[in-house]
Amino acid sequence: MTVNRSDFQRRFKAEPDSGDRFIGMDTDDGSGDPFITDLAGMAGGLAPLIAVDTELSSRFGPGGFAGNVQRLDLAERAATSKGGSIGVGNKAVISLRFDDYHDAFQANILPLLIARGLPAGFASIDSRVDQPWFSTTTWDQVRNWNQRGVEIWSHGHDHKDPTPDGDAGLVEQIVTSKAMLEAQGMKVQGWMQPGATPVAPPAVPYGVDMTQIEHLYTSRAGQLILGTYPLSCTDALGSFRTIPTALRHGLAHSTVSDGVSYASTTNLIDVAIRDRLALQLMCHAGNLGQPGNMTLAEFANLLDYIVAAWDAGTVEVLTPSGMMFADRSTNRLDLFRRGDFESISTNDTNFAGWGSTFTVETTGGVSGNNFLRGTATGAILSQRVPVLRARLLDGETFVFDAWARANSSTYTTTRILLQSYPTTTALNLDLFHGAGTTPLTWTKVRFAFTIPPGVDELLVGLGRTGGGGCDWDEVHVYKV
């Protein structure tokens, strides 16, 4: 981002210090003033000057000028990591969110998500010793969730009321929890407000109940949230969201696991589809099957209901963070190049590993003419996706989305490699479609996954294992 210094002075009556960092030259007004391009340097240099002007300082909200610059930097980085925006056309958007109950999620929910290729978000505390529902699950398992397409949000340190510890308690719950979670090797997308039990009623945990957007801007807890996270989910403005929404903080969700039926939840989804809205569904995995709540079998049926709408083209399923960047365009980051195989031929240089195994066929594709044909060998056709870190895509969640079919037998088992490159230490997913068989007709194949932080290059491989040869078409790696 660049800021014209003379324009900045006109707006804010401030003069940067000589030690501030600048690059480039301002030619707009002929003064030769540099552009201010380093947001941290700009905040550090100008905040003290603005702070002495109380009337001016009052314009900036929590954290003053430096806080505003920090929030701007966080917001721009978040948008960049989503590819700017995620175009969904005229579809509704559903996102799945799971709070607490790590042990139940590991045992019961993760297999359901993987089997359906569904991305999701998880609101996690950073302590494994303070809640009974996070006791047997290990951090290795949580990292596996993340790699299998479950993005991580901070839910505080221990899901307890920080009031007894004053400001230090707020900092531990809101700020330190993010650092502790990221120390486990996962990107934290944002803050999801925990429903902590108050220790001294009527005093409210966190000082405010976060049911209004204004609470984020008028409370110490809100100031910490806005200064630490680019995104937050609290309890404001009801369950449905418009597409697009300019709000990145404070929006609410609909809880489906506590006293809510399968029928009422599918009705909510139908309303979102009818009115082309966004809807975040939150589940406490440990509460499924309790009296008055949806059963685990019903929840599995609910996931099938969502996938059916996804397949029908009336819904896009995004992560909770991705939902905040959905818009009505059709522009969407796709890491896989030439996955429709149109206008290319065998041995195209976008791919490696052609040999005698793979060919581009010119009739019979899913949406066009061309498609990729592979024979019944263990060979892999691969494509490398470089420069992830500079685009802020490491730590982000994607969905591998393709069509496949058997071509020389009654079935084939598709194989997809998703690996960090040049070594597979950080990411090494060797995935097989569904129950192991893909029929002779074109069949949708989806897998959600997250690129671990620090990975700068991704390898995507297409192949088969077992059965006959395999055809591929419309291969995409979409940002979700």
N, C-alpha and C positions, 0 to 999 in steps of 0.2 A: 504494500500500500504506500502511496506517496501523498504528502500533505504540503501544500504551498505555504511557505513560512509567512509571507506578507499577508496572505488571506487569513492565516491562523491568528496573526497579531490583530487584524481588524476585528475578528470575532471574539477573541478572548483576552485582548490587552496584555499579552505576555511576551516576554523576550527570552529566547533560549540562551542558556549559558554557553560559553565558548567551548566547554568540554563535551557538548552534545554531539552525537554522531550524524553526519549528513553524507549523502551522495547525490550526484547529478547537479544540474543547474536549472534555476527557474527562469524561463524566458518569457513568461506571460506578461510581466509588468516592466521588463527591462532593467530591473534592479540587480539582477545577477544573484539573488538570494538562492541558496541551495534548497532542494526539496528535503523535507524531513521524511525519511523512509524507515527508520528504526523505531518501532513503536515503544520498545522498552526504553531506549535512549530519550525519546520524546517525553515519555511519562516521567522519567527520573529527572530530567532537566527542567520541565515546566511546572510540575506539580507544586514545588515549594513556592513558586512565584504566585500561582493562583491561590494557594492556601491562605496567603496574607490578605486577600481581598474577600471578605466574608460574603458580600453580595454576589460576587462572581462564583465563589466556591459553592454556594447553595444551589447552583444550576445543575450540578453534576450528579446528585444522588449519592448513594452509598459508596464510600471509598474516594469521593472527590474525583478530580480529574484523572489521577493515576488509576483509580478503579475503573473509570470509563474506558481508558485506553486498554487496560488489561482485558476487560470484557469484549472490546472490539477485536483484539487479537485472538482471543479464544473463539469468538464467533466466526471469524474469517477462516481460521484453521479448521473448524468443524465443517464449514461449507465446502472447503477445498477437499476434505477427506471424503465427502459424498459425491465428488465430481461436480460440484456446484449446486446441482439439484437432481432430483430423481423424477423423471417424467413418467406419469402413469396414465396419460390421456384422460378419458372420461370414466375411469374405473374408480371404485371405492378402494380404500386401503385398510387392511387389518394388520395389527401387530400384536404379537404374543409376548406377555411379560410374566415372569415368575418371581415371587417374593419369598424369601426365607425358605425354610424346610429343605435344606440342601440334601439331606439324606433321602427324603422321599422323592425329590427330583431325580437324583442319581438312579434310584431303583426303579421308578415307575414312569417318569416323564421323558427323560432323554431318549430311551429307545423309541418312543412314539414319534418324537420329532425327527430323529434320524431316518426312520422308515418312510417318512412322508416328505423328506427334503425341506422341512420347515425351518426358517431362521427364527430366532427369538432373542429376548433380553432377559437377564437375570439380575435382580437387585440383591447384592451380597454384602454382608458385614465382613469385617476383616479378622474378627476373632473366632477361633474354633473352640473356645473354652467357656463361653458365656451363655450359650443357648443350647438346649437339649436337641434341637432339630438340626444342628450343625456339629456333629460329634464324630461320626464314622466316616464321612466323606473327607477325602484328602485333597490337598491343593493340586496334586497331579491330576486327580479326577476333574477338578474344576477347570484346570488348563485344557483338559480334553474336551469338556463342554464347549469352551471357547473356540477351540480348533474345529469343532463340529458345528459351528454356526450360531453359538449362543453368546451374544455380546454381554459385557459386564458393566453394571452400574453400581455406584456406591450406595449402600443402604445404612451407612454409619459404621461405627466401630463395633457396637454390641447390641444394637436395637433397644437401648435403654434410654431413659430420660436423662439428658445431660445437666438438668437444673442444679443438682447438688454440687457440681463442680464449677458452676459459674461459667465465665467466658472460656476458661481452659477446657471445660467439658464440651462446649460448642466446637472449639477448634479441633479437639480430638475426634469428635463424631463426624464433622463435616470435612475438615481439611486433611487431618492426618490419615483418615481412613482411605482416602484416594491414594496417597503415597504408599500405604501398606499394601493395598490391593495391587497396585502397579508393580510393587516389588516382587510380586508373584509371577511376573512376566506376561501380564495382560493389560491391554489398554482399557482405561475406565472412560466410558462414553459420557457419563454425567451423573447427576444426583437424583435418586428416587427417595422421596420423603418417607421415613419409617413411621408407622403408627405406634410410637412408644407409649407404654403405660405410665401415666403421671405418678410421681412419687409423693407429691404434695398437692393434691387437688384443693382448690380449683385452679392452681397454677398449671399452665399448659406447657408440655414439653417443647423445647425450642423457643419458648416465649410467645409464639403465635401458632395458630392451627393450620396455616398455609391454605386456607380455603378461598383466598382472594389473591389475585396477582399482586395487589399493592403490598401484601405482607412481605414479599420478597424485597421490596424497596424501602420498607419502613422498619425493618428489624435487623438486629445484629446477625441473627442466623441467616437471613436473606442476603445480607451483605457478604457473608462468607461464602454462601452458595454461588452467588453471581460472580464473585472474584476467583472462584476455584474451578468452576465447571462451565463449559459452553452451553450445556443443556441441563434442564431439570424437569422432573415430573412431580407435582404436588397434588393438590386437590381442588383446583380452580376451574371454573367455567364449564362444568358438566362433562359428560362422557364423550360426546361427539365433537369432532374437529372439522373445520372447513379445510379444503384443499385449494390453493396453498394456504398455509398460515404463516404470518410473520412472527408469531410468538415462538420463542425457543425455551421459555421458562414457565413453569407453574401449571401446565395443563394436566388434566385429570385422566382417569381411566375408569373402566367398568369391571368390577370384581365378579368373577364367574364361579368361584369355588365356595363361597360362603352364603348359604341361604338362597341360592339362585338356581333355577331349573335349566335343564337342557333346552326346553321349548322357549323360555324367555330369552335365553342367550341367542338362539338362532333367529328369534324375532329382531333382536338388536342388529344382527348382521344383515338381515333383510332390509331394515331401515337404512343402514349405511349404504347398501347396494342401490336401493331405490333413489336415495337422495344424493348419492355419490359423495359420501362423507368418509372421514377417517375415524377409526375406532380402535382403541388400545384395550385389549382384554387381559386382565390380571388374574393369576391363579396362585393360591397357596396350595402347593402340591400335597402337603400333609393334611389338609382339610377335606380333600376329596374322599367320599365314602362315609363321612360323618353324618349323623342324623340331620336331615333337612338339606343336605348338600348333594351336588352332583356326584355320581359314582365315577370311578376311574374308567369304567367301560363307557359311560355316557360322555366323559371328557374325550375319550378316543374317537367316539362318533362325532363330537363337535369338531375335532381336528379334521376328520374326513369331510365334514360339511364345508369347512373352509377351503380344503384342497379342491373339492368339486367346483366351488365358485372360482378358485384360482384357475383351474383347467378350463372353465367355461369362458374365461376372459372378462368376468364382471368384477373381479377383485385382484388387487396386487397385494401380496404378503411382503411386508417390509419389517425390518427391525424397529424397535422403538425410536432409535436415533434416526434411522432412515425416513420414518414417517414424517418427521419434522421438516424434511426437505423435499417432500413430494409436491409436485406442481402439475398443471394441466398440459404441459408440453409432452412430447414423446422423446425428448432428449434424455439419454440415460447412459451412464458409464458402462461400457462393455469391454472387459480386458482381453477377450478372445478376438483375434483378427480373422476375417474372411471365413467365419464359421458357417455361412450359407453355401460356401463352395461354388457360388456362381462366379462366372468370369475368371476362373482359375482352372488350371489343368494339373495332371499328375506331375509331381516333383516341384510344385510351387515352393518358393524359398521361404514363405512364412512358416513352413513346417519342416521338421526333421524326422528321418526314419522311414522314408517312402519304400526303399528297396523294391522287392517284387510283391510285397504284401498288400500295399494300398494303391488304389486308383481312384480318380475322380470320374464318376459316371455322369452322363449328360441327360438322362431322362428318368423320371420317376421320383424326384425329390419331394419333400414335404410341401414346401410353399413355392418352389421354383422348379427348375429342371435338374440341376446338379446335386450330387450328394457324394459322400465318401464311402467307398467300399473296402472292407478289409477281409482277408481270407482267414481260414481257421488255423492261425498260428498265434504264438504268444507275443508277437511284435507290437510295438507301441509307436504311434505317430504323435509327435509332441510339438508344442509351441512354447517358447519362452516369452514371458512378460517382464520387461525390464523397468528400471527407474521407478520403483514403488515408493521409496522413502521420500524422494524429492516431491512427489505428488501427495504425500501424507496418507498413503494407502496402506502402509503397514499398520497392523492392528485393526483393520476394517473387515467387515463381514460381507460376503458375496454368496451368490447362488450359481452353481454350475447347472445350466438348463439346456437340455438337448433332446433330440428325438433319435431313437435307435430301433433297429429291427434285426432279426436273424435273416441270413440270405442264402444258407445252403443246408439247413436242417430245420427241424420243427422248433428249435429254440437256440438261443445263444445266451451266454452270460456276459454282459458288458463289464468292462473294466475301465476305471478312470483313475489316473494318477494326479494328485495335487501335491506338489513338492516345492520346498525351498531350493534355490539353485545358487551356486554350484554344489553345495552339500545339502543333504536332506535332514540335517540335525534338528533344525527348527520346525520343519513341517514335513511329514511323510505320510500322506493319506493314500492308501491303496484301496479303492472303493469298488464294490460290486453292486449291480442294480437289483433292488427289490429282493425277492425270495430266491433269486439266482437264475431266473429264466426270462428271456425277452422273446416274445413271439415273432412270427413272420410279418405281422402288421406293425406300422410305426407306433412306437410307445414312448411316452414322456419319461425322461430320466432327470431327476433333480437331486442335488446334494448341496446343503448349506455348509459353508466353511469360513474360517477367519484366518487371514494372513497374520502370523505372529509379529509383534513389534520387532523392528530391526531387520526384517527380511526385505531385501532390495530387488530380488528377482524371483519370479514364480514360474514353475514348469507345469504345464497342463498336458496330460497324455491321454490318448484315446486308444482302446484296444478291446480284447475279449479274452475270456478264459472259460473253457468248457463249451460243449456244443459246437455249432457251426460258425461260419464267418459272421461278421457284424457290419451293418451299414449305419452311418451317422449323418445327421443333417441338422441345420439350425442350431449349431453349438454356440453357446454364449456363456460368459461369466459376468453376470449382472451385479451391479451394486445394489444392495438391499439395506 
